[in-house]
Each structure stands twice: as structure tokens, then as C-alpha cells.
């Protein structure tokens, strides 16, 4: 029982000590954090997140001239090797769905069989017709010779008989002449028909050969050594296994030149007016934060685009990376510090030290034994600090927070 009483008294004593400590804390002087006014180089930067890309890439193309064999739809990629794979020249890259081409090839082979049969039939019919016409010419020539013999033998016959023989001979000669002309026309017609059938057959054969050649390109191989990178469409989606290519855009993958890289980034519409080509950039890669590179703004888009998942507009900015490093890979995420302005030999303080009312901008600082409000004129700022154009000197200290009696402090104007 006594033990419980002692414990209760001890707890009460501890509570009294804690209450006394915090009640007395109000009487102690509050300490405020102060920072010195800095002097030197001041940079204004725009910070963005980007993605590495190769400046130059060679496309690995799928089948070409698909439209020449009436392939108008998209072709599915059945297999595509993983992105980042190192390949040598001639290595397998992808295979495409051959279904539509194989179907068209079977239809063409059936049509080709019909055309070959038609060619043979036309050739036989032509040969038969021309042979019959030649036989007819021979018979007409014999008839003409017989008529001539009859004329020769009718010299001693009456005039009427001679006249009849002469008419028969003229008819035979005219029939033979007409038959010769008809034969020439039939021959030319037969020749034209054979040429037409032959041309149609040859065209179908060439189409089949072209189709076989195109079908052979449905297995895609690397044109040279390099690293496989998936191509992105206009929506930013990667072309991969299960994707499609079209007859108008048959790129399956890409081989980037990793010796020259760029960082593609997007700047919001608020900051884009600060960004210009030629501005220096400090670049770091998220995967290797201990490494830092330099770059230059190469291109700034004139027209903005909708930022996905937001109503804000962004502008594409391309940054060239000055250095080359074997660790750099396309699609790596980068942090880019675009230096939009640089000022030498200026004063600056943290943004937290600057305060303002409707008409004045000021800082809190000590003057002698008192804390005062000191009016200042500020210039450009970056994410953390702001330039002091007038009102302070290098080495002076300013408060980072507002003192308790801030409303009662006197504002000291800028000295002329």
C-alpha cells in the first residue's frame, strides 16, 4: 500500500516539474535564425525533368512496298527482341504476322494457274486458226492455178466459153488476194491476243515474285551493330511485341548513335519565356546522381501542347549533352537545370528573409541592440534566393522568420 502511495507522489512531482519548466519557458528570450547577405555569382534557373534520347538514330524497317501488293492495313509484330539488346549486323530483331500476305499469295497462285491455262488455250486456238487459214490459202492458190489452166485451154473454144473461163480465173485470183489480206489481219490479231495474254501472265508472275521477296522481309534483321531501342509513336507509346506497323510507317525499332545524346524535356508556359537556345544547362541522371554533365539548349518549341493529366500547357525543349558517357542510355530520366540568367558581383538573400506589405519590401535585421525592419529593393529571383539591389551590404545578417513584435517595429527606408 505504501509503495503505491510513493509511486503516486513521484508521478505528481514529475508533472509539477514539467509544468514549471514550460511555464517558465515563456519568460526566456526567443532565439531567431539569422543568415548573412551573400555576395557573388547569382544564377536564375529553370528546373525540369527530361529523358535521354540519341540525337541520331538509324531506323530498322519492316517490309517495304506493301502497297504494291495491295496491303493497306497494319501488320502485327509477332516477336520483337527486348529493348536494350546489343545486336550485331545481321542479327534477328523481329518477326511479323504473314497471314494476310500468305492469303494473297495463295489467291495469286490460283489466278496464275488460270492465266497459264488461258495462255496455253489462246496459243493453241491461235495456231489452229492460222493453220486453217494457211490451208485455205493453199487451196485458193490451187483453184487459181486451175482457173489459169482452164483459160489457157479455152483458146480454141467459142468466145463465150473463153469469157467464162476468164471470169472464173478473176474470181479465183480475187478470192486468193482477199484470203491473203484476211490471213495478215488474223495473224496480227492473234499476235496481239498472245501479247496481251502473255503480258497478263508475266505481270502475275512478277507480282508473285515480288510478293515472295516481300514475304521474305517479314523476318527483320539488324542492318549494323548497336543497341535496340523501341520506337515511340506520336502518343509516346512504344512499338513492341503485339504492336503494329503500317505500310506508310514501317519502322520496327531503332539503332541509336549513343555517342551524341540529347535530353528531351518540357517547360511549363510560365517559365518558357525565360528559355532561349544557346543557354547553358547542368544535367544529372537519376540512375547515377553522383555524375553531372553540361549541355546547351538546342531547340525550343514555338507551339505548346497539352500536358497529360493536366490543363497546363508545356513546350518541348531539346538539350544537347556536351559529354559522352558509356552509362548513358536512351529513356534514362534526367534532371535539367537550365541557366536562364547569370549575374556577377551581386547581393542576394534567401527568399524566406523577404517580406512585404502593400507598398514596401523589407527584411528584419538587428541594428545595435534593436530589431528593425529595413526597406530593400529586390531584383530577380531563383527557386531559393533573390537579388538585393539596394538596402543591404555584404555580410549583414537578416532574419529568416518574423519576430514576435514585428508590427511594432519601425521601417528604416533605403538610404540615398
C-alpha positions as CSV (number, residue, x, y, z in Angstrom):
1,X,0.0,0.0,0.0
2,X,2.8,2.4,1.0
3,X,4.6,1.5,-2.3
4,X,1.6,2.7,-4.3
5,X,1.5,6.0,-2.4
6,X,5.2,6.6,-3.1
7,X,4.7,5.9,-6.8
8,X,1.7,8.3,-7.0
9,X,3.7,11.1,-5.2
10,X,6.6,10.6,-7.6
11,X,4.4,11.0,-10.7
12,X,2.8,14.1,-9.2
13,X,6.3,15.6,-8.6
14,X,7.4,14.9,-12.2
15,X,4.3,16.6,-13.5
16,X,4.9,19.6,-11.3
17,X,8.5,19.9,-12.7
18,X,7.3,19.7,-16.3
19,X,4.6,22.3,-15.8
20,X,7.1,24.7,-14.1
21,X,9.6,24.2,-17.0
22,X,7.2,25.1,-19.8
23,X,5.6,27.9,-17.9
24,X,9.0,29.5,-17.3
25,X,9.9,29.0,-21.0
26,X,7.8,32.0,-21.9
27,X,10.0,34.3,-19.9
28,X,13.1,33.1,-21.7
29,X,14.3,35.0,-24.8
30,X,13.3,33.6,-28.2
31,X,16.2,32.9,-30.5
32,X,15.7,33.6,-34.2
33,X,17.8,32.1,-37.1
34,X,19.8,34.7,-39.0
35,X,21.7,34.4,-42.3
36,X,24.3,36.7,-43.8
37,X,23.8,38.6,-47.0
38,X,25.8,36.8,-49.7
39,X,27.8,38.5,-52.5
40,X,29.0,36.9,-55.7
41,X,27.6,34.9,-58.7
42,X,23.8,34.6,-58.8
43,X,22.0,32.4,-61.3
44,X,18.4,32.2,-62.3
45,X,17.5,28.7,-63.4
46,X,14.5,26.7,-64.7
47,X,14.4,23.1,-63.4
48,X,12.9,20.3,-65.5
49,X,12.8,16.6,-65.7
50,X,13.7,15.1,-69.1
51,X,14.5,11.9,-70.9
52,X,17.7,10.9,-72.8
53,X,17.5,10.3,-76.5
54,X,20.1,9.7,-79.2
55,X,20.5,12.7,-81.4
56,X,20.8,10.4,-84.5
57,X,19.2,7.0,-84.9
58,X,19.0,4.5,-87.8
59,X,15.6,3.0,-88.3
60,X,15.2,-0.7,-88.6
61,X,12.5,-1.1,-91.2
62,X,10.0,-3.8,-91.8
63,X,8.7,-4.8,-95.2
64,X,8.7,-2.1,-97.8
65,X,6.4,-1.6,-100.8
66,X,3.5,-3.3,-99.1
67,X,1.1,-1.1,-101.1
68,X,2.4,-2.6,-104.3
69,X,0.8,-5.9,-103.4
70,X,-2.4,-4.2,-102.1
71,X,-1.5,-4.4,-98.4
72,X,-3.2,-1.4,-96.9
73,X,-3.8,-2.4,-93.3
74,X,-1.5,-2.6,-90.3
75,X,0.9,-5.6,-89.8
76,X,1.2,-7.1,-86.4
77,X,4.6,-7.6,-84.7
78,X,4.6,-11.2,-83.5
79,X,8.0,-11.1,-81.9
80,X,10.4,-8.3,-81.0
81,X,13.6,-8.8,-79.1
82,X,13.9,-6.9,-75.7
83,X,14.7,-3.2,-75.7
84,X,18.4,-2.6,-74.8
85,X,19.6,-5.8,-76.5
86,X,23.1,-5.4,-78.1
87,X,23.0,-6.8,-81.7
88,X,25.5,-7.3,-84.4
89,X,24.9,-6.8,-88.1
90,X,22.5,-9.5,-89.4
91,X,21.2,-10.5,-86.0
92,X,17.5,-11.3,-85.7
93,X,15.3,-8.4,-84.5
94,X,11.7,-9.1,-85.1
95,X,9.2,-11.3,-86.9
96,X,5.9,-10.0,-88.4
97,X,2.5,-11.6,-89.0
98,X,2.5,-13.1,-92.5
99,X,-1.2,-14.1,-92.6
100,X,-2.5,-11.5,-95.0
101,X,0.4,-11.8,-97.4
102,X,0.2,-15.6,-97.4
103,X,-3.5,-15.4,-98.1
104,X,-2.9,-13.1,-101.0
105,X,-0.2,-15.3,-102.3
106,X,-2.5,-18.3,-102.4
107,X,-5.1,-16.3,-104.3
108,X,-2.4,-15.1,-106.7
109,X,-1.2,-18.7,-107.3
110,X,-4.7,-19.8,-108.1
111,X,-5.1,-16.8,-110.5
112,X,-1.7,-17.7,-112.0
113,X,-2.8,-21.2,-112.8
114,X,-5.8,-19.8,-114.6
115,X,-3.7,-17.4,-116.6
116,X,-1.3,-20.1,-117.6
117,X,-4.2,-22.3,-118.8
118,X,-5.6,-19.3,-120.7
119,X,-2.2,-18.7,-122.2
120,X,-2.0,-22.3,-123.4
121,X,-5.5,-22.3,-124.8
122,X,-5.0,-19.0,-126.6
123,X,-1.8,-20.2,-128.1
124,X,-3.4,-23.5,-129.3
125,X,-6.5,-21.6,-130.7
126,X,-4.3,-19.2,-132.5
127,X,-2.1,-21.9,-134.0
128,X,-5.2,-23.8,-135.2
129,X,-6.9,-20.8,-136.7
130,X,-3.8,-19.7,-138.5
131,X,-3.1,-23.2,-139.8
132,X,-6.7,-23.4,-141.2
133,X,-6.2,-20.1,-142.8
134,X,-3.0,-21.2,-144.4
135,X,-4.6,-24.4,-145.7
136,X,-7.3,-22.3,-147.2
137,X,-4.8,-20.1,-148.9
138,X,-3.1,-23.2,-150.4
139,X,-6.5,-24.4,-151.7
140,X,-7.3,-21.0,-153.2
141,X,-3.9,-20.9,-154.9
142,X,-4.6,-24.3,-156.4
143,X,-8.0,-23.1,-157.5
144,X,-6.4,-20.0,-159.1
145,X,-3.9,-22.2,-161.0
146,X,-6.7,-24.5,-162.2
147,X,-8.6,-21.4,-163.5
148,X,-5.5,-20.3,-165.3
149,X,-5.2,-23.8,-167.0
150,X,-8.9,-23.5,-168.0
151,X,-8.2,-20.1,-169.6
152,X,-5.2,-21.5,-171.4
153,X,-7.2,-24.4,-172.8
154,X,-10.2,-22.2,-173.8
155,X,-8.2,-20.5,-176.6
156,X,-9.8,-22.7,-179.2
157,X,-13.2,-22.6,-177.6
158,X,-16.0,-20.2,-178.6
159,X,-15.7,-16.6,-177.2
160,X,-18.4,-17.2,-174.6
161,X,-16.5,-20.1,-173.2
162,X,-13.3,-18.1,-173.1
163,X,-15.1,-15.3,-171.4
164,X,-16.5,-17.7,-168.8
165,X,-13.0,-19.1,-168.1
166,X,-11.6,-15.6,-167.7
167,X,-14.3,-14.6,-165.2
168,X,-13.6,-17.8,-163.2
169,X,-9.9,-17.1,-163.1
170,X,-10.5,-13.4,-162.0
171,X,-12.8,-14.7,-159.2
172,X,-10.1,-17.2,-158.1
173,X,-7.4,-14.5,-158.1
174,X,-9.6,-12.1,-156.1
175,X,-10.6,-14.8,-153.6
176,X,-6.9,-15.6,-153.1
177,X,-6.0,-11.9,-152.7
178,X,-8.7,-11.4,-150.1
179,X,-7.7,-14.6,-148.3
180,X,-4.1,-13.3,-148.1
181,X,-5.3,-10.0,-146.6
182,X,-7.5,-11.8,-144.1
183,X,-4.6,-14.0,-143.1
184,X,-2.4,-10.9,-142.4
185,X,-5.2,-9.4,-140.2
186,X,-5.8,-12.7,-138.4
187,X,-2.1,-13.0,-137.8
188,X,-1.9,-9.5,-136.3
189,X,-4.9,-10.1,-134.2
190,X,-3.6,-13.4,-132.9
191,X,-0.2,-11.8,-132.2
192,X,-1.9,-9.0,-130.2
193,X,-4.0,-11.6,-128.3
194,X,-0.9,-13.6,-127.4
195,X,0.9,-10.5,-126.3
196,X,-2.0,-9.5,-124.1
197,X,-2.3,-12.9,-122.5
198,X,1.5,-13.2,-122.2
199,X,1.7,-9.7,-120.6
200,X,-1.0,-10.5,-118.1
201,X,0.7,-13.8,-117.2
202,X,4.1,-12.2,-116.9
203,X,2.6,-9.4,-114.7
204,X,1.1,-12.0,-112.4
205,X,4.4,-13.9,-112.3
206,X,6.3,-10.7,-111.4
207,X,3.7,-9.9,-108.7
208,X,4.2,-13.4,-107.2
209,X,8.0,-12.9,-107.3
210,X,7.6,-9.5,-105.6
211,X,5.2,-10.9,-103.0
212,X,7.7,-13.7,-102.2
213,X,10.5,-11.2,-101.9
214,X,8.4,-9.0,-99.5
215,X,7.3,-12.1,-97.6
216,X,11.0,-12.8,-97.0
217,X,11.4,-9.4,-95.3
218,X,8.8,-10.3,-92.6
219,X,11.7,-11.5,-90.6
220,X,13.7,-8.4,-89.7
221,X,17.4,-8.3,-89.1
222,X,19.8,-5.6,-87.8
223,X,21.5,-3.6,-90.5
224,X,24.5,-2.9,-88.4
225,X,25.8,-3.3,-84.8
226,X,24.2,-1.4,-82.0
227,X,21.6,-1.3,-79.2
228,X,17.9,-2.0,-79.9
229,X,15.6,0.8,-78.9
230,X,11.9,0.7,-79.3
231,X,10.3,3.4,-81.4
232,X,7.6,5.6,-79.9
233,X,4.5,6.8,-81.7
234,X,3.0,10.3,-81.6
235,X,1.3,9.4,-78.3
236,X,4.6,8.3,-76.7
237,X,3.7,4.6,-76.7
238,X,6.5,2.2,-77.6
239,X,6.3,-0.1,-80.5
240,X,6.8,-3.6,-79.0
241,X,5.6,-7.2,-79.4
242,X,1.9,-7.1,-80.2
243,X,2.1,-3.6,-81.7
244,X,1.5,-2.9,-85.4
245,X,3.3,-1.1,-88.2
246,X,1.7,0.4,-91.3
247,X,2.6,0.5,-95.0
248,X,3.2,4.2,-94.5
249,X,5.4,3.9,-91.4
250,X,7.2,0.6,-91.3
251,X,9.8,1.3,-88.6
252,X,10.1,-1.7,-86.2
253,X,12.9,-0.4,-83.9
254,X,15.9,1.9,-83.9
255,X,19.6,1.8,-83.5
256,X,20.7,5.0,-81.8
257,X,24.1,6.6,-82.0
258,X,24.9,6.7,-78.3
259,X,27.9,9.0,-78.8
260,X,25.7,12.0,-79.2
261,X,22.8,12.3,-76.8
262,X,20.1,14.9,-76.1
263,X,17.7,15.3,-73.2
264,X,14.1,15.9,-74.3
265,X,12.2,17.9,-71.7
266,X,9.1,20.0,-71.3
267,X,8.9,23.5,-69.8
268,X,5.6,24.9,-68.4
269,X,4.1,28.0,-70.0
270,X,5.0,30.2,-67.0
271,X,8.8,29.6,-67.5
272,X,9.1,29.1,-71.2
273,X,9.6,32.9,-71.9
274,X,12.9,32.6,-69.9
275,X,14.3,29.8,-72.0
276,X,16.3,30.5,-75.2
277,X,18.5,28.5,-77.5
278,X,22.2,28.5,-76.5
279,X,21.6,28.7,-72.7
280,X,23.8,26.5,-70.6
281,X,22.3,23.5,-68.8
282,X,23.5,21.4,-65.9
283,X,22.4,17.8,-66.4
284,X,22.2,14.9,-64.0
285,X,20.9,11.3,-64.5
286,X,18.6,9.9,-61.9
287,X,20.2,6.5,-62.1
288,X,23.7,8.0,-61.4
289,X,23.1,11.0,-59.2
290,X,26.8,11.4,-58.4
291,X,27.6,12.3,-62.1
292,X,27.0,15.7,-63.6
293,X,27.2,16.8,-67.2
294,X,26.9,20.1,-69.1
295,X,24.6,20.8,-72.0
296,X,23.1,23.6,-74.2
297,X,19.5,24.4,-75.2
298,X,19.3,23.4,-78.8
299,X,15.7,23.9,-79.7
300,X,12.6,25.5,-78.1
301,X,9.1,24.7,-79.5
302,X,7.1,27.6,-80.6
303,X,3.8,25.9,-80.0
304,X,2.7,24.4,-76.7
305,X,0.9,21.1,-76.1
306,X,-1.4,19.7,-73.5
307,X,0.3,18.2,-70.5
308,X,-1.1,14.7,-69.9
309,X,-3.4,14.6,-66.9
310,X,-3.4,18.4,-66.5
311,X,-4.9,21.6,-68.1
312,X,-1.5,23.2,-68.2
313,X,0.4,23.8,-71.5
314,X,4.0,22.7,-71.9
315,X,6.6,23.4,-74.5
316,X,9.1,20.8,-75.8
317,X,12.8,21.8,-75.3
318,X,15.7,19.8,-76.7
319,X,19.0,20.0,-74.8
320,X,22.3,18.6,-76.3
321,X,24.6,16.8,-73.9
322,X,28.2,18.0,-74.3
323,X,29.8,15.0,-72.9
324,X,29.7,11.3,-73.9
325,X,29.5,8.6,-71.3
326,X,29.1,4.8,-71.7
327,X,26.5,4.8,-68.9
328,X,24.1,6.9,-70.9
329,X,21.1,5.0,-72.4
330,X,18.0,6.2,-74.2
331,X,15.0,6.7,-71.9
332,X,17.0,7.4,-68.8
333,X,15.4,10.1,-66.7
334,X,17.4,13.4,-66.4
335,X,17.2,16.4,-64.2
336,X,18.0,19.6,-66.1
337,X,18.9,23.0,-64.6
338,X,18.6,25.5,-67.5
339,X,20.5,28.6,-66.5
340,X,18.3,31.4,-67.9
341,X,20.2,34.3,-66.4
342,X,23.5,34.9,-64.7
343,X,24.6,37.9,-62.6
344,X,28.1,38.6,-61.3
345,X,29.0,40.5,-58.2
346,X,25.5,40.9,-56.7
347,X,24.0,40.7,-53.2
348,X,21.4,38.1,-52.5
349,X,19.5,36.5,-49.6
350,X,17.1,33.6,-49.1
351,X,13.5,34.2,-50.3
352,X,12.3,33.4,-46.7
353,X,14.0,36.6,-45.5
354,X,12.0,38.9,-47.7
355,X,8.7,40.4,-46.6
356,X,6.4,43.0,-48.0
357,X,3.2,45.0,-47.5
358,X,1.2,46.9,-50.0
359,X,3.9,49.4,-50.8
360,X,7.2,48.3,-49.3
361,X,9.6,45.3,-49.4
362,X,11.7,44.8,-46.3
363,X,13.8,42.5,-44.2
364,X,14.2,42.0,-40.4
365,X,17.6,42.7,-39.0
366,X,19.4,43.9,-35.9
367,X,20.7,47.4,-35.6
368,X,22.6,47.9,-32.4
369,X,20.5,46.3,-29.6
370,X,17.2,46.6,-31.5
371,X,15.5,44.6,-34.2
372,X,14.3,46.7,-37.2
373,X,12.5,46.5,-40.5
374,X,14.9,47.5,-43.2
375,X,13.5,48.5,-46.6
376,X,15.1,46.9,-49.6
377,X,14.8,46.9,-53.4
378,X,14.9,43.4,-54.9
379,X,15.7,42.1,-58.3
380,X,15.4,38.7,-60.0
381,X,15.0,35.5,-58.0
382,X,15.5,31.8,-58.4
383,X,14.0,28.9,-56.6
384,X,15.7,29.7,-53.3
385,X,17.2,33.2,-53.3
386,X,16.6,36.7,-54.5
387,X,18.9,39.6,-55.6
388,X,19.1,42.7,-53.3
389,X,19.7,45.8,-55.5
390,X,19.6,48.4,-52.7
391,X,19.3,48.5,-48.9
392,X,21.8,45.9,-47.6
393,X,25.5,45.3,-47.6
394,X,27.5,42.1,-47.9
395,X,28.0,40.3,-44.6
396,X,25.0,41.9,-42.8
397,X,22.6,39.4,-41.2
398,X,18.9,39.1,-41.8
399,X,16.2,37.1,-40.0
400,X,14.6,34.1,-41.7
401,X,11.4,34.4,-39.7
402,X,9.2,37.1,-38.4
403,X,9.9,38.4,-34.9
404,X,7.0,38.4,-32.4
405,X,6.8,42.2,-32.2
406,X,7.1,42.7,-36.0
407,X,4.0,45.1,-36.2
408,X,5.6,47.4,-33.7
409,X,9.0,47.7,-35.4
410,X,9.9,50.8,-37.3
411,X,10.7,50.6,-41.1
412,X,14.0,52.2,-42.0
413,X,14.0,53.5,-45.6
414,X,16.7,52.9,-48.2
415,X,19.5,55.4,-47.7
416,X,20.1,57.6,-50.8
